[in-house]
């Protein structure tokens, strides 16, 4: 899944060039390329699909030349994650009705790739033998309101557990209670299931959406026209709200993956290499004095920057915009964008 805008990473991530197509951590590979590199170790290229906004199809083609053009699918509009999941499940099932599939966000960091691949192989095995909807769960380290939470029924000597409750993005008070209870995991947004299982779940819990997508003939010349016709009609709802919170056959595999959804500049700071003063600097020609705990990105390689006396700040300078704000305020970046859009200058920048 590679259709998001990544607005919390403004000004680096923009509507025309969102974060999944950026090398956020300075590794030499963009987020979508790293996701492809990871899963292609166990899934052949001909079975890897990217679903993204139609605006980003050509960008995906440029960054993933290994993929057949037919495997890069453009959505005509943003409809949240339920629509893209049922679309791809139908498209894959039309080729192989017994296929198992894994759903991966294109912009997540996974440091422990060997563990990830082992957990995915386990999930594939379970999905092929059972009517399970499987997710990978991460042990929470803080009461984060930006993640879904999975409460599981613990049994001894098991690598996977039945999900008791599935809650999408709770408020802070509830997130704190989840953390204290000790029987909750973060939902990493990585799902594994058989196409029959997920399509049956859509038929049970989102029947109107299911009926809309059944009407299309997939992998034919008529597919695109049909999708363009039905997309304005389908509900805008997440797979979490629409299916996983309601289904009784959801299972979770706990996984220590070195995972981050890289959802904010602070999460990038936490996962970046730092100098002796704990500054995460991904730019040349930057001098710092009395400066600690900052993330600094100057995208113009020919521009020099001097940072003096700042602590725990985000400094991001692009060709079109400059962001300087405390790291503790990184959740407010969407508000900054809203304010910019209300100005003539902001329209130019965005």
MOMO-V528756 format. One record per residue. NEAR is the number of other ideal C-beta (glycine too) atoms within 10 Angstrom. Layout:
# MOMO-V528756
NEAR  NEAR
This chain:
# MOMO-V528756
22  27  24  19  19  21  17  21  24  23  21  21  23  20  14  11  15  26  25  30  23  17  15  25  19  13  11  8  13  21  25  25  18  22  24  23  13  17  18  15  11  13  16  7  13  10  14  19  17  25  23  23  20  15  14  25  18  11  20  26  13  9  20  22  8  12  18  10  9  10  17  20  21  17  21  14  13  13  20  17  23  23  27  21  25  25  24  20  23  20  21  19  18  16  11  11  11  9  16  19  22  18  19  23  19  24  26  20  20  20  12  14  15  9  15  23  15  15  23  23  12  17  26  19  12  19  25  13  9  15  12  20  25  28  27  27  26  21  12  17  8  10  18  19  15  13  23  21  24  28  17  21  12  11  9  4  4  11  12  20  19  15  24  14  14  22  18  14  16  18  9  10  10  14  21  14  12  23  15  9  10  9  13  22  24  21  24  25  21  24  26  28  30  25  22  16  20  26  20  17  26  23  14  13  17  23  10  10  23  18  13  20  22  13  9  20  11  17  13  11  7  11  17  14  12  16  22  13  13  19  17  9  10  22  14  11  16  19  26  20  19  22  25  23  17  13  18  9  15  23  23  25  23  17  25  12  19  14  22  18  18  22  19  19  27  17  19  25  20  15  16  16  9  15  13  6  14  13  22  21  23  18  18  11  12  19  11  18  10  10  23  16  15  23  22  22  23  21  14  12  8  7  13  11  17  10  19  9  9  19  14  15  21  24  22  24  19  18  8  11  19  11  19  12  15  13  17  11  14  20  14  13  21  11  10  17  20  12  10  17  11  9  10  6  9  15  10  10  16  16
